[in-house]
Amino acid sequence: MLSVALVDIMRVPVTVSATIRPSFKVPEYMPEPTSPFELHLAVEHAGVTAVDMLAQATGLSRQHIKQVMQKGAVWLEEKGAGKPRRFRRAKKALAVGDKLHLYYDAEVLAETPAQPQLIVDEGAYSIWYKPCGLRSQGSKWGDHCTLQRWVEQNLTPQRPAFVVHRLDRAATGLIIIAHQKKVATALAGLFAKREVEKRYRVIVHGRFAAGAWPQKIDSTIDGRPACSFARLLEYDAVRDRSLLEVRIDTGRKHQIRKHLAGIGFPVVGDRLYGRQGDTEDLQLTACYLAFMCPVTQQKKIWQFPEPLSKK
């Protein structure tokens, strides 16, 4: 039994629902694998594997399906287990009542992750430099180009990686990854209670006013309170650009970019809120983190290393 819902619009995901049987035959109207599509399969026969089911349903090779699984685009919803989870075990036999979900986007799967740099490993958590283009965490379409996955695969000794806070994909700078659930919860609590001091170096278009005190920007974002403080560090008269230090008391999405653009100083390289035609990378770097360590109960201060600040 196969039900298919097609949407004939570019880049709009196609959703396909199917029940796999041993003699399942791929229909002629199956969406092209190069287009974004979703595939949802119900397991009716015990012992089948995700690789076999997905290869049969999509026409893609088993080797390619294994690669897709490793990149985080396959999810398993086990019967009675609640929410789906990312699934990478190609040889694991599935049970009757399980549901398999594939979120296939060729563009996402073809991405190559930028390499982050370890600043310090504290055991229960680590501090990293996130380069431009690397995501903080994944989506249903995959997680291979994320800091979280990169740390899981490359940090030694190998440990779990939990996202505590985020940086925009285009932004660079310091970010914390926890390696224990209880530490992740404790660190997230510090962010929620605004007990983590965060500072950013930002280059904007225009001449920002110098002053003894930082300029407060408190316009709401998406109807929610938001507060940023910006002060001038240096002005480049030749390029008419200002280097700012920005501190935020709240963590709304794109807060710094929206606040600075809103007062007439768009961030250089900002494709969303900045000047048309900007071709540079986003000039926004998280350069300072300070908080009370939940493990040692000592104040920790991490500043952006000088060699990296020139990148």
N, C-alpha and C positions, 0 to 999 in steps of 0.2 A: 504494500500500500504506500503510495507516494503522493504527497501534496506539495505543490510548488506555487510560490507567489513571486512574480517577476515585476521589477520596476525598471522601465526602459529609460533611465536617466543616468548620464555619466556620473560616476563616483558615488552613486547612491547604492548602499549595500543591497544585495539580493538575498532574500531569506529562503532557505530550502529546508523542509522538514521531511524526514523519511524514516521508515522502519526497514532495517536491513535484514534480508533473508539470504541463505547461502547461494541462491541462484539469482541474486539481484543483478539487474542489467541497467547500466547507466542510460537514461533517456536522452534522446537527441536534443531536448530543450534545456539540458543542464547548462548553467552559466559558464562562460569562459573562465578558466582559472586565473587569467591575467587581470580580471576585473574584481573589485572588492565584492565578496559575497559571504553569507553565513550559511552554515550547514548544520542541522540539528538532527541527530540520529538516536533512535530508541533501540536498545539492545533486547532482542527477543530470544536469542539463543546463547546459552552459557558457553564460555571458553573462547569466544572470538576476541581478537585484539583490535585496538584502535587503529593500528597501521592497516590491517586488512580491511576493516570497515571503510576507512576513509579513502584508501586507494581504490576500492571497488566503486565507491559512490562518486568519486570525482574524476577518475581516469588518470590521476597523477600517479607517478611511480612510488613504490613503497619507500625507496631511499629518500625521495623528495618529501614525503609525508613525515619521515623521521626527522628531517631537518626542520620542517615546520613545527613539529612538536617541541624540539629543542629550543626553538625561538619563541616559544610561549603562546602560540596561536590556537592551541587545542586545550579544551577544558572538559573535565569529567564531573558529572553530577551523579554521585552514587545514590542508589535507592535508599531513602530514609536518612541520608547524611546531611541534608540541608543544602547550603549554597554550593554552586560549582567551584571547583578549584583547578588551577592550571595543572595540566597533565603531560608528563614527558616520558612515561614508562612505556616504551613501544611494545614490549613483549608481555606486559601484564594482561592476563585474561580478564575479561569483563564479565559482569554478572547480569542476569536477566533483571530488567527494570532500571538498569543504569542508563544515563543519557550522555551522549557525546556531542560536544559543540566545537565546530571549526569556524574561526574568524580569519578569512583569507584575504589579505591585501598584498599583492605582489610588490608594490612600492615600499611598504613598511618592511616586508621580509627581506628585501634587497638592500636595506640600509646596513652600513657598517658602523659599529660603535666607535666614537672617539675615546681615546684612552685617558682615564682619570689618573691622578697622582695621589698616592698616600702621603698625608702630612704627618700623622702620628697614629699609632695603634695603641689604644688604651686597654685592650683585652675585651672588655664588655661593650666597648664602642670604639669607633675610629673616626678620624677627621680626614676629609678628602678635598682635593681640588677638583671641581667639576668643570670640564671644558665646555665651550660652546657646542651645541648640537647634541650633547648627551642628555637624555631624559633622566629625571630623578627616579621615576617608577614607570611601570608599563601600563598598557591598556589591554582590553580584550583581544586586540589585534597582534599582541606580542610584547615581549619584554627584553629582547636580546640587546637592544640599544639603550639600556638603562644603567644607571650607576648601581642600583640594587643588584641586578643580575651580574654585572661585571665583578662586583665585590664578592658575591657568592662563589663565583667561579675562579677568581684569581688571588684572593687574599689567603695568605698562609700564616698559621694553620687555618684550614678551611672552617668556616662558621656560617650560621644563618645570617642573613642581612635583613634588617627591618628599617623601613623609611621612617624618619622622625619628623622631618620638615622637607620643604621642596624649594627648588630654584627653577625659574623658567628655563625651558629648553635652550633658549638663546643666551641666557645669562651664564656667567662664570663665577667661580669662587668657592668658598668654604661651605661644606655641608657635612652633617653628622649622619653616620650610619650606626645603628645599634646592632648588637650581636646576641642579645638576650631579650626575651619578651618583657621581663620585668623592668629591665633598664630602658627599653624602648618606651614602655608606659610611663616611667618616671620622667624621661626626657621630654616626651610629648606633653606631659603635665606642666613642665617648666615653660614650654612655649605657650600653652593655653593660658597660664597664669601671668604671662608676660614677664617672666623672670629670666629670660635670655636676652642679653643685649646684642643687637645686630647692627652692624654698620656696613655701608656700601660705598664704593667709589664709583662715581657716575660721571660721564662726560656728556654735556648737553650743548645744544646749539645756542649761541647768544651769550651776552655778558650778564652773568648773574651778579646781583648786588652784593658787595662786600659788607660785612657787619660784625660787630662784636659778638652777637648772638645768632644762633641758627634761625632761619626763617621757618615758621610753623605753617604747615599746610594741612588743613583739617576738613576739606570737602568730602562729603560722603561718597562711597563707592558702591554702586548697585544697591543704594538705599541703606547702607550700613555705615556706622561711624568708622572713620579711618584717620590716622594722624601720622604725619611724617615731619621730620625736621631736616633742613638742608642748609649747608654753609659752604661758602666759596673757599677752595684751597688754592686755585691757580686759574688765571685767565690767559688764553692764547689769543692775542690780538690779531695775529696773521690769519688764523683760521676762524676767528670769532667763535671760540668754544670755551666753555668753562668746566673745570674739574671740580666736582662737588663731593663732599662727604655727606651721606644721608643716613639718618637713623630713623627707624620706624617703631612705633608703639603698637601697631596692629599689623596683621598679615593678610590683607585682602589680596585677591588675585590681581596681579599687574599693578599693585598699589603705587610703587615708585614711578613707574612709567606713566600711569594715568595722572598722578598728582603733578609731576613736573610738566607734562604736556599741557595740563589744565591751566598752569600759570605762565605759559608761553615759552617754556624751555624744554622742548622735546629731547629725549635721549637720542644720541647719535646711534644710527643703525636700527632704530625701532621701526619695524615694518608695519606695526599695528597703529601706533599713536603718533609716530614721528613724521618727518618730512618725506614727501614723495621723492623717490630717486635715491634715497640712502642705500648704498650698496655694501657698507661695512658691516662687520658683526656688531651685535648689540654691545654698547659700551657701558655695561653694568656688571659690577663685580662685588660679590659678598666678601668683604675683606677682614671682618672682625666678628668673633663670637666670644661671649663671656657668660658663664653660668656656674652655679654651684653643682659640682659633680655629685650625682646621686650615689656613686659607689664609694668615694673617699670622703665626701662631705667637705671638700676643699674647693676654693674658688679657682676656676680654670679660665684662662684667657688665651685665645688662639688668634693670631694675626696673620694676614696674608704674607707669605714669604716674599722677600724683595725680588728674587729672580723671576718669580711667577708674575709679579705685578707689572712687569714690562712686556708681557705677552699680549 
